[in-house]
Amino acid sequence: MTISAADKLRTLLDSTGIISFPCCYDALSARLIERAGFPLSFMSGFAVAAVRLGLPDTGLISYGEMLDQGRNICGAVSLPIIGDGDTGYGNAVNVKRTVRGYGAAGFAGVMIEDQEWPKRCGHTKGKSVVSRAEAVARIRAAADARDEGADILILARTDALGTDGLEEALWRAQAFTDAGADMLFVEAPTTEKEMETICRRAPGHHLANMLEDGVTPFLSDAVLEAIGFKLVAHPFALLGSAVLAMKKALTILEEGGTPEERVSFKDLKEEVGFEDYYREQGRYVDEE
């Protein structure tokens, strides 16, 4: 019996201990995460906008582009992936379509947030959030899409902490749970005390966003678990490392050299699945 991606995520949420993972942005990064043994990943909208468009996470990437990227990612791995669904790309009906589309693409979960469009990366300037009523309607619509047949979990995100303060963020987090959210993400707390208050006063499966050089304290998994977080995302770890490695390689090439710190061609072929392809092809050789 095949276990759905959503059921795999439900099992992880029901397990003991914290779940820490790097974020992916394409099929190859997702494959590397799975091969490294991580049980979960998150398709980062910031990273997808960067690698697919070479543009900032400021609402420039579309639903269709995110869905296409996610379909490739989910098709490349068996581990559950949570997808960044931004604001749902419109009103409550659009949110339902987004959730259904992400579920059909193979995502285990989808994040829906309460920013106004065009949205912003949570650790950058210029954010604004919609009204309470619209924010809750988005999550209620997302939960309805799930309950009406989309096999996917809902991660509800609020950016109200940075725009309207802690009490407003807490109100929204609780309202999102009441509206049917499966997981909660209060973005960009600036102190450990705020993080503790969030987990204590808005019970649920909370996600911590550990962004290097972001506004949130960068804490160990052990500390985050003690505070009350269940999920820990590292959105910049792979993309930041990849960009640095490429810039170093480009400098060496520009100077007439050859980068030595790289995987071999043999290893790269293995990572993208050449041997798997040949084995699969071999099953049909006698039939050709």
Secondary structure, 3 states (H helix, E strand, C coil): CCCCHHHHHHHHHHCCCCEEEECECCHHHHHHHHHCCCCCEEECHHHHHHHHHCCCCCCCCCHHHHHHHHHHHHHHCCCCEEEECCCCCCCHHHHHHHHHHHHHHCCCEEEEECECCCCCCCCCCCCCECCHHHHHHHHHHHHHHHHCCCCCEEEEEECHHHHHCHHHHHHHHHHHHHCCCCEEEECCCCCHHHHHHHHHHCCCCEEEECCCCCCCCCCCHHHHHHHCCCEEEECCHHHHHHHHHHHHHHHHHHCCCCCCCCCCHHHHHHHHCHHHHHHHHHCCHHHC
